[in-house]
C-alpha cells in the first residue's frame, strides 16, 4: 500500500511538471499555421473594395466635378417665332411674322468665377474621400488588433480551462491517497468552473469583434477563420509634437478646411461682380404682309433688341455681406479644427503612453514575477511544503496577468493606429461635408 502511494505521488508530480511546462512554453511556442487564415493586408484590400462609404465619397467627388462643369457652361440661346396684328377676318391683309434668336451675354467673368467656387468644392470632396479612405483603413486595423487580441484570449482561456479540468482530476487523485481534503476538491472544481465561464465569455467577445470586422470590410457573411499577426511586435516610439506637425501638414480634415476657405474667397469675388449687368440681346428676321400706300406689301424686315438691368436698388449687397461672413467663419473654422485635433491627439497620446508603459512593465516585471511565483508554489507542493490550492491560485494569477497583458497590447496597437492614421476613425460613418445650403446655391446659378 505504501509503495502504491509513492507511485501515485510520482505520477502526479510528473503530471504537474507537464502542466508547468505547458504554462511556461505557451507564449514561446509558435502556433501552427492553419490552411485558411487572414492577415491585415487581406482585410484592408477587402475594405477598400467593398466598404460602401468609399463608394459614396467617390460619388460625391464625381458630383462636385459635374457641378463645376455645369457652373461654367454658357446659357443656351432661345430661338422662336412671334406674330403681331394677326386678324381673324383678313389674316392675309394685315399681319407681321418674325423668327428671332435671343441670347444672354454673361459679363465680368461670372462663369469663370462660378468654376472657381465649384473647383474648391471638388477639392473638398477629394479631401473628404482621402479622409474616408484613411478612416476605413484605421477602423479595419483597430478592429483587426481587437480581434487578434480576442483570438489570443480564447487560446489562453482554452489552455487554462484544460489545465483546470486536469487539476480537478489531480486533486481527486490526491484525495484518494490522503494528500488532499474535500475542500481542496471543491476549490479545484470552482477554479475549473471559473475557467469555463472565462472561456465562454472570451468566445462570445471574439464572435462580437469578428462581426464588427466583417461589417467594416464590407463582408457581413465573412466566415470566422484564424487571423495571422503578432501583437508582440516592436511598438513604435512616437513623439507628440512631431506627430502633431505631421497631422497639421497631412490631415485631410485640414485640407478640406483650407478648400472651404478658398471656396468662401471665390464666393466673395463672385458676389462682388454680380451687380455688373449682363447684356440681353435679341434679334430676328420677319415678313410684314400689310400693304403700303402704293399697294405693295411691306415685305421683309428685321429687328434688334439690346437691354441691361440697372443695378439701382439691388446691388447684391446682402449676398456680399453673407459671403464675407462665410469667409470669416471658414477662417476661424480651420483654427478651431487645429485646436480640436490637438486636444484629440493629447487624449489618444496619453492612452498610448499609459498602455505602452503597461506593456513594458508586464514584459519586464509582472509576467516574470507571476511565472516565478507559480513555479515556486509548484516546487513547494512537489516537496510537500505547500497545499495544491495555492498552486491553483498562482496558476490563475499567472493566466490573469497574461490576459491583462494581451489587453494592454491591443490598446497600445489601437492607439498607434489612430495616431499614425491622423486621428481618423469610424469607417462606417458617412463624412460628407457638402452642405444643403451649397447645393441650393448651386442650383440657383
SVG drawing of the C-alpha trace seen along z (x, -y; Angstrom):
<svg xmlns="http://www.w3.org/2000/svg" viewBox="-64 -106 76 108">
<polyline fill="none" stroke="black" stroke-width="0.4" points="0.0,0.0 2.8,-2.4 4.6,-1.6 1.3,-2.4 1.0,-5.8 4.6,-6.6 3.9,-5.5 0.8,-7.7 2.7,-10.7 5.4,-10.2 2.7,-10.1 1.0,-13.2 4.3,-15.1 5.1,-14.2 1.6,-15.5 2.2,-18.7 5.6,-19.2 3.9,-18.7 1.3,-21.3 4.0,-23.6 5.9,-23.2 2.6,-24.0 2.2,-27.2 5.9,-28.2 6.0,-27.4 2.7,-28.8 4.0,-32.2 7.1,-31.0 5.7,-28.0 4.9,-29.2 1.3,-28.5 0.8,-26.0 -0.2,-27.7 -3.7,-26.8 -4.7,-26.1 -7.1,-29.1 -6.1,-32.4 -6.4,-36.1 -3.8,-38.8 -4.2,-42.6 -3.4,-43.2 -6.2,-40.9 -8.7,-42.7 -7.5,-46.1 -7.9,-45.1 -11.4,-43.8 -12.4,-47.0 -11.1,-49.3 -13.1,-47.2 -16.3,-46.7 -16.8,-49.4 -19.9,-51.4 -18.7,-54.7 -15.8,-54.8 -18.2,-54.4 -20.3,-57.2 -17.3,-59.5 -16.2,-58.7 -19.7,-59.5 -19.5,-62.9 -16.3,-63.7 -17.9,-63.0 -20.9,-65.0 -18.8,-68.0 -16.9,-67.7 -20.2,-67.6 -21.3,-70.8 -18.1,-72.5 -18.6,-71.7 -22.3,-72.8 -21.5,-76.1 -19.2,-77.2 -21.5,-76.5 -22.8,-79.4 -26.6,-80.0 -28.4,-78.4 -29.8,-80.8 -33.6,-80.9 -34.9,-80.5 -38.6,-81.3 -41.4,-82.8 -43.6,-85.9 -46.6,-87.1 -48.3,-90.5 -51.5,-92.2 -52.9,-88.9 -56.6,-89.4 -59.1,-86.6 -61.2,-88.1 -58.4,-89.1 -55.2,-87.5 -53.6,-88.0 -54.1,-91.7 -52.5,-92.8 -50.1,-90.7 -46.4,-90.5 -44.4,-87.3 -40.9,-87.1 -38.3,-84.5 -35.9,-85.6 -33.0,-84.4 -32.3,-85.6 -29.1,-85.3 -28.0,-86.4 -24.4,-87.7 -22.6,-87.0 -20.2,-89.7 -17.4,-90.3 -16.1,-86.7 -19.0,-85.4 -18.9,-81.9 -15.1,-81.6 -15.8,-82.6 -18.5,-80.0 -16.0,-77.4 -13.6,-78.6 -16.2,-78.1 -17.1,-74.6 -13.4,-73.7 -12.9,-74.3 -16.0,-72.1 -14.4,-69.4 -11.2,-69.8 -13.1,-69.5 -14.8,-66.3 -11.5,-64.9 -10.1,-65.6 -13.2,-64.0 -12.6,-60.9 -9.0,-60.8 -10.1,-61.2 -12.8,-58.5 -10.3,-56.1 -8.0,-56.7 -10.9,-56.2 -11.8,-52.9 -8.2,-51.7 -7.8,-52.8 -11.0,-51.2 -10.0,-47.9 -6.6,-48.0 -8.1,-48.9 -10.7,-46.1 -8.2,-43.7 -6.0,-44.1 -9.0,-43.8 -10.0,-40.6 -6.4,-39.4 -6.4,-40.0 -9.7,-38.3 -8.4,-35.3 -5.4,-35.2 -7.6,-35.4 -9.6,-32.4 -6.4,-30.4 -5.3,-31.5 -8.7,-30.7 -8.9,-27.3 -5.5,-26.4 -6.5,-27.5 -9.8,-25.6 -7.9,-22.5 -5.4,-22.8 -8.2,-23.4 -10.0,-20.3 -6.8,-18.3 -6.3,-19.9 -9.7,-18.6 -8.6,-15.1 -5.2,-15.5 -6.9,-16.8 -9.2,-13.8 -6.2,-11.5 -4.5,-13.4 -7.7,-13.0 -7.7,-9.2 -4.2,-8.9 -4.8,-11.2 -2.8,-14.1 -5.8,-16.4 -9.0,-17.2 -12.6,-17.7 -12.3,-21.5 -9.3,-21.1 -11.5,-19.2 -14.2,-21.9 -11.7,-24.6 -10.3,-22.9 -13.8,-22.4 -14.6,-26.1 -11.4,-27.1 -12.5,-24.8 -15.9,-26.4 -14.5,-29.9 -12.1,-28.9 -15.0,-27.5 -17.0,-30.8 -14.0,-32.8 -13.6,-30.7 -17.3,-31.2 -17.0,-34.9 -13.9,-35.1 -15.6,-33.1 -18.6,-35.5 -16.3,-38.5 -14.4,-37.1 -17.7,-36.4 -18.8,-40.1 -15.5,-41.5 -15.5,-39.3 -18.9,-40.6 -17.6,-44.2 -14.6,-43.3 -16.8,-41.7 -19.0,-44.8 -16.2,-47.3 -14.6,-45.3 -18.0,-45.1 -18.4,-41.3 -21.1,-40.7 -21.0,-36.9 -17.2,-36.7 -16.6,-33.2 -14.7,-33.3 -11.2,-31.9 -7.8,-32.4 -6.1,-35.8 -2.4,-36.0 -0.4,-38.6 2.0,-39.4 0.7,-41.5 4.1,-41.5 6.0,-43.0 8.0,-46.1 5.9,-49.0 6.7,-52.2 8.1,-55.1 6.0,-58.2 6.8,-61.8 3.8,-64.0 4.9,-67.3 6.3,-65.6 3.0,-63.8 1.0,-67.0 3.1,-68.8 2.5,-65.8 -1.2,-66.0 -1.4,-69.7 0.5,-69.1 -1.2,-65.9 -4.6,-65.7 -7.4,-65.6 -9.6,-67.4 -7.2,-70.4 -7.1,-70.2 -10.9,-70.2 -11.0,-73.2 -8.5,-75.1 -10.5,-74.3 -13.5,-75.7 -11.7,-79.0 -10.7,-79.2 -14.3,-78.5 -15.5,-81.3 -13.0,-83.7 -14.2,-82.7 -17.8,-83.2 -17.0,-86.7 -15.4,-87.7 -18.4,-86.2 -20.8,-88.1 -18.9,-91.4 -19.3,-91.1 -22.9,-90.0 -24.2,-93.7 -22.4,-94.2 -25.3,-93.8 -25.5,-91.0 -26.5,-92.0 -29.7,-90.9 -29.5,-90.6 -32.4,-89.7 -32.7,-89.9 -34.7,-88.5 -36.0,-88.5 -39.6,-88.8 -42.2,-89.5 -45.0,-92.1 -48.0,-91.4 -49.6,-94.8 -50.0,-96.9 -48.4,-100.3 -50.0,-103.4 -48.7,-102.3 -50.4,-98.9 -47.3,-96.9 -46.7,-94.8 -44.2,-96.0 -42.3,-92.7 -39.2,-91.6 -38.0,-93.3 -35.6,-92.8 -35.3,-93.9 -32.7,-94.1 -33.2,-94.5 -30.5,-95.2 -31.1,-95.6 -29.3,-95.6 -30.7,-95.7 -29.9,-98.8 -28.5,-98.0 -30.3,-100.8 -31.8,-99.1 -30.4,-95.6 -26.6,-95.8 -26.3,-92.3 -25.2,-93.9 -26.9,-91.3 -25.2,-88.4 -21.8,-90.1 -22.2,-90.6 -23.2,-86.9 -20.3,-85.7 -17.8,-87.8 -19.3,-86.4 -18.9,-82.8 -15.3,-83.6 -14.7,-84.9 -16.4,-81.7 -14.2,-79.5 -11.0,-81.2 -12.0,-80.7 -13.1,-77.1 -9.6,-76.0 -8.2,-77.4 -11.0,-75.6 -10.1,-72.4 -6.4,-72.7 -7.2,-73.2 -9.7,-70.2 -7.0,-68.0 -4.5,-69.0 -7.0,-68.1 -7.9,-64.8 -4.2,-63.9 -3.5,-64.7 -6.2,-62.3 -5.1,-59.5 -1.4,-60.1 -2.0,-59.9 -3.6,-56.5 -0.8,-55.4 1.8,-56.3 0.0,-54.6 -0.6,-51.4 2.9,-51.2 4.3,-51.7 2.0,-49.0 3.2,-46.6 6.8,-47.3 6.1,-46.7 4.2,-43.5 7.1,-42.2 9.9,-43.1 8.4,-42.7 4.9,-41.5 4.9,-38.4 8.3,-37.2 7.2,-37.5 3.9,-35.8 5.7,-33.0 8.3,-32.7 5.6,-32.7 3.8,-29.9 6.9,-27.8 7.9,-28.3 4.4,-27.2 4.6,-24.2 8.1,-23.3 6.9,-23.7 3.9,-21.4 6.2,-18.8 8.3,-19.0 5.1,-18.6 5.6,-22.2 2.6,-23.8 -1.1,-22.9 -2.3,-22.3 -4.9,-25.1 -2.0,-27.6 -0.7,-26.2 -4.1,-26.7 -4.3,-30.3 -0.8,-31.1 -1.8,-29.5 -4.9,-31.6 -3.0,-34.7 -0.5,-33.9 -3.1,-33.5 -5.0,-36.6 -1.7,-38.6 -1.3,-37.2 -4.9,-38.2 -4.3,-41.7 -1.0,-41.8 -3.0,-41.0 -5.5,-43.8 -2.6,-46.2 -1.1,-45.1 -4.4,-45.5 -4.8,-49.0 -1.4,-50.2 -1.7,-48.8 -5.1,-50.6 -3.6,-53.9 -0.7,-53.6 -3.0,-53.1 -5.2,-56.1 -2.2,-58.4 -0.3,-57.3 -3.7,-57.4 -4.2,-61.1 -6.8,-60.5 -9.4,-59.4 -11.8,-56.6 -15.4,-55.5 -15.0,-53.8 -18.7,-53.1 -20.0,-56.6 -20.7,-59.0 -18.5,-62.1 -19.8,-64.2 -19.2,-67.9 -21.3,-69.1 -24.0,-71.1 -27.6,-71.5 -27.1,-75.3 -24.3,-74.9 -26.5,-72.5 -29.3,-75.0 -27.0,-77.8 -25.5,-75.7 -29.0,-75.1 -29.7,-78.8 -26.6,-79.6"/>
</svg>
